[in-house]
Amino acid sequence: MFHNMIRVSWCVALAMTMALTSCFKDEPLNAEADIERVVVNVAQPEQLFFQITDTARDVLSTDNNIVFTVRGHADLTALAPRLVLTPGATVEPASGSVHDFSNGPVTYVVTSQDGRWQRRYTIAFQRHLVIVNDTIKYDFEHFELEPAGKKYYIWYNQDAAGQLVQEWASGNPGYKIARATAKPDEYPTIPLTEGYEGYGVKLITRDTGPFGKMSKKPIAAGNLFLGEFDMSKATTETLKSTRFGLPFTKRPAKYTGYYKYTAGDTYKDKDGNVVPGKKDVGSIYAVLYRNHDAAGNEVMLFGDDVQTNPNIVAIAKVKDLHETTEWTAFEVPFEYSKEVDEQLLENRGYSLTVVFSASVDGDLFIGAIGSTLCVDKVRVICTHEE
């Protein structure tokens, strides 16, 4: 009996071992080839960066070009970025290897754990150039189809050196999830060929189809803003997918531009029910805020607090936006609720976002399909300091 029990126990253990081995063998290798985070460790970070938090960057899934902003005199000849990769992935050149970034970006190639996929990234260090002009111009003349899939449009601004930089973001990447078959001009945010002068931008509230109806997100309001769109949160934490603001070193005084607006025919709630007597309206505003809290932690505004966060210093909002088929000028002052720390401002301690939306409650998936906001020749006019 005793020997039989040993034999049975041994057989059970063998079977369990074989089952576990089989499980391990059958588990697929990771097919992702992404950089998730980049950290730059230097002995004296204050000589290279404006803020301690500038030494690290989380990389969005849509990013291929990773840019760190550094001081104008920064030594870029021997930097060693450390990369956090998706599990099992490898990278060439190696994470932590030293490179000379003074002559431009360095290309990194990430290979997935299963060896079947690769993704190319560039890491660059851009010296901060002081904004000389007191008027910052946004004319929407520079745009293209996003390089990876050619599905939707993205926009660029010219920096102080005349280089094109991707500072604008929109909800277009999220719309791709709902309507993957949509053509570029069927997305919520598209170029306008006949702007006030040259090109403008056209924002349209679109139907998100069966996917949107099922998830109680029946519309996607056309929008455009200074900041980033985080695709990883587009379906789970929608209001956190819009990351508003970019560092700004001027004190804005006025927000101006031109717009046209037409409301859609039928206003609906997020369940798709018609709201009788309700008329859609667009939204145009700008926000200046401190981008770190009192403890030095980085602050970013999201869809749920872009106009209410306690770090907000000033807001400029078009309050009488009305329907018009003619180009209509707007000019609104920045209304300050807090004093500005000039030294902090000089060291990129404040961020600015400007925001346009075809439906004011589009972030809640409420509005009228077909609502259309056209915008062009936008200016942020700053106070002049002697």
N, C-alpha and C positions, 0 to 999 in steps of 0.2 A: 504493500500500500504506500509506504513511504517513498519508494523509488518511483512509483507511478505519479505521486504528487510532484516530485521533482521534475519528472519528464513533462508533465502537463504545464508546470510553471515555466519551464525552459521554453516550451513551445509557444506559450502566450507571450513571453518576453521577446522571442524571436519574431513573432508576428507583429508585435508592436513596433519593434525596431525597423522591420521591413516597411511597415506602413508609414512611419515617420520619414524614413529614407525616401520612400516614394513621393511623399508630400514635398520634401525638400527638392527633389529632382524635378518635380512638376511645376514648382513655383517659377513663373516667368521672370527673366531679368528685366530690370527697369529700362524703359525705352525713352526716358526723358533725358534731354541734354541741355540743361539750363544752368545759368549762373543765377543764384538766388540773392546773393549779397556780396558786396565788395567792401573790404576794410583796408585802410591805408594807415599803418602804424609808423610814426616817425618820432624821433626823440623830442622835438619841440614843435608840436602841432600848431601852436599859435603863430609860428613864423610862416607856416604854409597855408593854413586855413583861417577863416574868419571866426568860425565857431567850432567847438570840440565835436559837436554832432556832425559837422561837415566831413569828418574823417571816414564815415561809413555811409553806404547807400544800399537800400533794398532795391532789387532790380525787378521791375514789372515784367510780366510774361511777354508783353509786346515790345520790350526794349531790346535793341541790338547794339545801340551806341550809348555807352555809359560815360557821362561827363562829370568830372569834379571841378568845381569853381574854386580857384585859389587866389592868393594875393598877387599883385602885379610883379613883385620882386622875387617870387617863390623860385627856389632851386628845384628843377624838375629832372635833373640829370641822373638820379639814382633812387628810384622809388620801387617799392616791392609790394604791389597790391596782393592781398590774400583773398581768395575766392571761396565762397560757400556754394557748392554744386548740388544738384539733385543727387539722391543716393546712388552710389556706384559709378557715377560719371567720372571721367578723367578730362584733363585740360592740358593743352600745349600752347604756349610755354607754361611751365608749372606754376601753380599758385605759390606766391611768396618769392618768385624769382625777380631779380633786380633788372630794371630797364631804364633807358634814357627816354623820357617823355617830352623832352624839350623840343624835339623836331616833329612832334605830332603824335597821333594815337598809336597804340600797339594792338595788334589783332590777336585774339585768343580763340582757339578752336576747341569746343567742348564735344566729347564723344560719349554717347550713352553707354550704360552698363552692358547692354546687349550687343554693342558694337555696330548697330545698324543705322544709327542716326548721328548727325553732327550739326552743330550750330555755331556760327561765327559771331563773335562780339568784338567791338573795339572799346578800349578804355582810353580816355583822354583827360588831360588836365588843362583847363581853360583859365588863363589869367583874367581876373576881373577888370574890365575897363569901366572907368567912371562915366556915367551918363552925363554928357556935356549939355545936350539940349534940355531946355525946360519944358518942351512939349514932346511927349512920346506919341508916335504915330502908329496906328494900326489900320492898314489899308486892304488887307486880304488879297493882295496881288500874287502871293506865292503859295501855291498848293500843288498837290500831286496825289495820285492813287497810292495808298499805302504799299510799300515795296513787297511785302511778303505774299499777299494774295491778290492785290489789285482789285479789292472789293469795295473800298470806300475811300473818301478823300480825307487828307490831313493837310494842315496849314502850317506855314512857317512865318517867323518875323525876322527882320534884319537886326542884328545886334550892333553895338557901338562901332565895331570894326567892319560893318557891312556884310558879315557872314550870316547865312540863313540858319536859324535855330528853331527847333520844334518846341515852341512854348504853348501853343494852342492844343487843347484837347476837346473831345466831344463824346457823346454817347454812341457814336457810330459803331465802335467795336462791339458794344453790347447788343446792338440791333442785329448784328451778324448772327448771333445765337438764335434769335427769334425768327429771322427771315433770311436764312442762308442763301436762298436763291435770288435775293434781291439784286438788281443791277445798281451800279454806283449812284446813278441819279435818282434811285428809288429809296435811298437812305434818308434819314431825318435831316442831316446837315450836308449841304451841297454848295458848290460855287454858284454865284449869280453873275451871269455874263454881262448884264447891263446894270452895273452898280451906279452909285451917284457919280463916281469918277472911276473909270476902268472897271475892274471886278469888284463885287461885293460878296457877301455870304448870305445864303438863304436857308432858313430854319423852318422845317415843316413838321407838324405833329402827325405821326404815321400810325397806322394800324399794325399791331404786332402779330396778328393772325392767330391761329389755333393755339400756339404755344403761349402767347400772351393771355389769351382768354382763360386757358387752363390754370395759369399761375396767378391770375387776377392782376395782370400787368398788361391791360388791353391796348395801351398807347405808349408811344415813345416820342416825347417832345424833342424837336430839333433844338440842340443847344451847342454853345461854343463858349469856352472859358480858358483863362490862363491857369494852367495846372497840368494834372495828369489824370488819366482814366485807368483804374486798376481792374483789369479783366477778371482777375481771380475772385473778385467779390461781386461780379455783375449779376449773378443769379442768387447768391446767398445773403449778402449784406449790401443791397443795392445802393443805399444812401452813402455807404463807405467807399463805393467804387469811384466817386467823383472827389478828387483831391485838389482843392482849390488853392491857388497862390504860388507865386515865385518871388524870391528875394528882390527887394526894391530899395534904392538908396536915395530917393527924392521924396519931398513932402508934396503930395498931390493936392491941388486946390480945386480944379474943375474937371468935369467929365463931359465930353461933347461928342457929337456925331450926327448921323442921319439914319432914319428908319422909315419903313413902310410896314403896315400891319393889317392883316385880314383875319378875322376870327372864323373858325370852322362853323358849320351849320348846326351841329348837334352836340351839346355838352353832356358828357356821361361820367358817372362815377366809376370806381375801379371794378365794380361788379358788372359794368356794361349797361347800367340802368340810366335812362335819360333823366336829366335834372331839368324840369320845366322852368323856363324863364331865365336860366343861367347862361351867361355869355362868357366865352373864353377871353383871356387877355394875355398879352406877352409880358416879358420881364427883361429890364435892362438895368444893371447896377454894377457898382465897383466897391471893393472892400480893401482897406488897409488894416493889417493886424500884426501884432508882435508874434514872431514865429518860435519863441521859446517862452516857457513859463518861468516863475520865480526861482524854481529849483534847477533851471538850465535844461529842462527836457524839451525836446523839439515839439512844436505845435503845428498841426495841419488842420485846416478847415475842411469839413465834409458836407455832404448834402443835408445832413440833419442839423448843422449849426453854422452854416456859412454866413448867416446874418445875425446870429445870436451869441456866438462864442464870446466869453468874457475877455479874451485877448484882443478883440476888435477895437481899433483906435478911431476909425472914421469910415463912414459909408456915404456913397453918392448914388442916389436911386432916382430913376425916372418914375414919378408918381402919377403922371397924367398921360400915360401911354394909351393912345386911342386908335381906332381904326382909321386908316388913311391909305389911299392908293397912290398918293404923291409922296415924293421924298420930303420928309419933315425933320427939321433940325431939333435936336435936344441939347440942352446945356444945364447941368446940375452941379451944385457945389458939393465938395466933400464936407460933411458935417462931423466935426471932431467931438468925441466924447471923452478923450484922454489926451494928456500932453505927450508930445513926441520927444524921446531921448535922442538928441542929435548925434551923440557918439555911437549909440546903438544903431541908429539909422545908417551912419557911415560904414558900419561893420556888418551890414546885411542882416540886421536883427529884426527887420520888418519885411513882410511879404504883401504883395498886391495881387488881387485877382479882378478881372472884369468878366462879367457874365451876361450872356444873352440866352433867352429861352422863348420858344414859340407859345408855350403854355405855362403860366405862372405856377400852377400846381402839378406840372409834369413830373416832378420828382416823386409825387405820390401816385403817379399813373392816372391822373384825373385831368380831363380837358376835352377838347373837341378835335377830332380827326380833320385835318385840312387846315388848321390854324397856321398862318404863315407870317413869319417875321423876317424882313430883309434889313440888313445893316451894312453901313459903309462909312468910311472916312471917320473913324473913331479916334479921339484924342484924349490923352490924360495930360492936363496942363498943370505943371508944378510951380511952386513958389520959387522965386529967384533969391538965392542967398549970396550976398556980397562977400 
